[in-house]
């Protein structure tokens, strides 16, 4: 008996294909069956492109990006990941191609990357590094005045550097 199945290889992800089948005998070729359309499954998208960051304030950063070159399906959300140097990775999801990161620490280095999600989460975009802006420092700590030995008209003022500094103290 003739083979009545065929595995079709090399198809692209999430692509609609139209198939027809005919039968060949010594007497000729049949007409084609009615066409059947099938879409291949979704897979992980390629990384989002052109991730850009913009410092908005000392505690917020705007992140924008372009869609993946190969979406491999319907992009449902984007996962924005960010972390301060030495800190844990924080994640937020959005359906748009931009987001505002808020509640960040001032004058802090951050690393940011974006991932697209179909039914599968894709790979990381290129890492982008930026720093939040400086802000007003906290007040100096441990402020004190003391007399200078042997000089009745002088006082010594001392204090500790503020925590947090919120920038470079000049």
Buried (B, 14 or more C-beta within 10 A) or exposed (E): EEEEEEEEEEEEBBEEEEEEEEEEEEEEEEEEEEEEEEEBEBBBBBBBBEBEBEBBBBBBBBBBBEBBEBBBBEBEBBBBBBBBEEEEEBEBEBEEBEBEBEEBBBBBBBBBBBBBBBEBEBEBBEEBEBBBBBBEBEEBEEEEEEEEEEEEEEEEEEEEEBEEBBBEEE
